[in-house]
Amino acid sequence: MRINNEKDKNLDVIKDVDVFYVDFGNFETVTKDYLMPLSINLAETKVQAVHCTMNAIRPRATWPKASTTCFKEIVYKQSIKASFYEPLGSSDGGEVYPVDLILSESAMNVLDFLPVNDE
């Protein structure tokens, strides 16, 4: 929640706030009691998260359960290195970075373990 002007400073009327977690990409509605002030230094820090997609996979609105289960089983408790490619444009004007996800222990690409024809 960002306070932009004097009108917004009346926090007594605000009860719930929508929070976006950049680490997992999900939203949650929390009461304002869960909020803490953000230091000026942190507020002025450049964005540290970028929008990524696995290289050579066509994005979908939703994924079959078998695909997400397989992905979770492959990466669970694994150390993974992301190799970034040149960014692509997106419909909202932001950049999307294709990445290869490499399992650190075996140096194998996660993509090699995923089902190919999963419709």
Beta strands, then each sheet from edge to edge (+ up, - down):
strand 1: 16-21
strand 2: 26-31
strand 3: 51-54
strand 4: 80-84
strand 5: 96-103
sheet 1: 1+ 2-
sheet 2: 3+ 5+ 4-
end
